[in-house]
Amino acid sequence: MIVKVINKYKRRIKRITNVYCAIMRSNKKCLYCKEKVEGRLDKLFCNPSCKSAYHYQKSLEKEANMYNRIDAQLKTNRRLLKNFNKAGKATVRKEKLLEAGFDPKYFTHYWKNKKGEVYLFCYEYGFIQRTENDRRKYVLVEWQEYMD
């Protein structure tokens, strides 16, 4: 008697589950393109390109983490040092470099010369601050083999 009742409820639960799954499958839409999604019940995207595009869009909307901010500033600093230093050694007004987006707090390594002056480097491009005639300037250099 109890077994019959249990089997009866199992069949009802199975029918209800099948109906629920059918409804969910018919209403499921891709999170990116809003097309109908076919396949597994827990599937969220209609194809891999929609999945990739959706996650890429989410990453753009997300606030940049500390690593990405630092990396972006280092790349900016390197690009600016490279652009202002075409000949291998150059002198640039500090304000001009700062206006372009340069931030001297971000560098990859440093090198100390025989006089004890410290050059800060962003990858292979370096700089040191100097003051001449009450004007602050940066002397820009490229990494040389003797600096190793």
N, C-alpha and C positions, 0 to 999 in steps of 0.2 A: 504494500500500500504506500509506504513512504517513498519507495523507489519510483513508483509511478508519478507521484506528485513532484518529486525532484526533476524527473525527466521532462515533465510537462513544463515546468518553469525554465528549464534549460532551453527548450525549444522556443519558448516565448522570448527569452533573452537573446537568443541567436537571431530570431526574426527582427527584433527591435534593433539589434546591432547592425544587421544587414541594411535595414531601412535607413538608419542613421548614416552609415558609410556611404550609401548611394546619394543621400542628400548632400553630404559634405563634399563628395567628389563632384557633384554637379554645380556647386556654388563656389568651388575653390578657384581663385584668380591669382595670377602671377603677381608678386609684390612689386615688380619693376614695370612690366608693360600692361598689366591688367588683363592679359589674355587668359582663356580657360586653361587650367592645369589638369593634365591627365596623368594617371599613374598612382603611385602610392598615396595613401591618405595624408601622410605627413609631408608631402612634397610641397615646396613653397614657390618654386620657379618653373617656368615652362621649358627652359633650356639653360645650358651652362653660360652662355653669353649674357643672359638676363641676370643670372646670379652674380657674375663678375661685375657687370655694370652697376648693379644695386649696391654691392659692397664697396665699389670704388666711389660711388656717390656719397655713401655714408661716411667714408674716410675723409672726403673733402669737407663735409659739413662739421665733422668733429673738430674740436679745438686742437691745434697742434700741440703735441706733447713736448716736453723739454728737449729731448734728443733732436727732434725735427727742427725746433727753433734754433738750437745751437748749430746744427749742421747747416741750416740755411744761412745763418750769419757768417759762418766760416767760409762758405762758398762765395757769399757776397764780398767779404773782405778780400779773398784771393782774386776774384775777378777785378775788383777795383785796383788792387795793387798791381796786377798784371797790366791793366789798361793805362794806368798812370806811369808805369815804368817800362817804356818801350826800349830803352837803350841799355838796360842792365843796371844802371844807377841813375836816380833822379831825385830832385827835391821838389816837394809839393807843399803848398800852404795847408795847414791843418784844417782850417775851416772848409776849404774846397773839398777835401776828402771826406770830412764829416757830413757835409751837405749831400754828398752822393750816396750816403748810407753806410759808410765805414764805421765800425765800432772797435776801438783799440783794446777793449777788454777781452775780445775773442781772438785767440791765436793758438796754433798747434804746438809750437816749441820755441825755444829761445837759444841764442848763441852769444857768448861773451867774448869780446875781442881782447887783445893783449893789454889795452888801456883800461879794461874793466867795464867798458860800455856794453849794455845788454841790448841786442837786437831781437825783436819779437818777430816770429815768422808765422805766416798762414801758408802751410805747405812749403813750396819752394820760394815764396816771395816774402821778403822781410822789410821791417821798418824800424826806425828809431826816431824819437822826438828830439828836436833841437830848437834852440831859441837864438835867433840872429836879429839884431836891431829891434828888440822887443816884439818880434813876430815869431809865432810858433810855427814850426815847419816839421815835416816828416822827411827824412832821408830814406828813400826806397832802394832796396838792393835785391839781387837774386842770390839764391844759395850757390855757393862755390864749393869745389872739391876740398879746398884747404880748411873748410869750416867743420869737416867731420871730426 
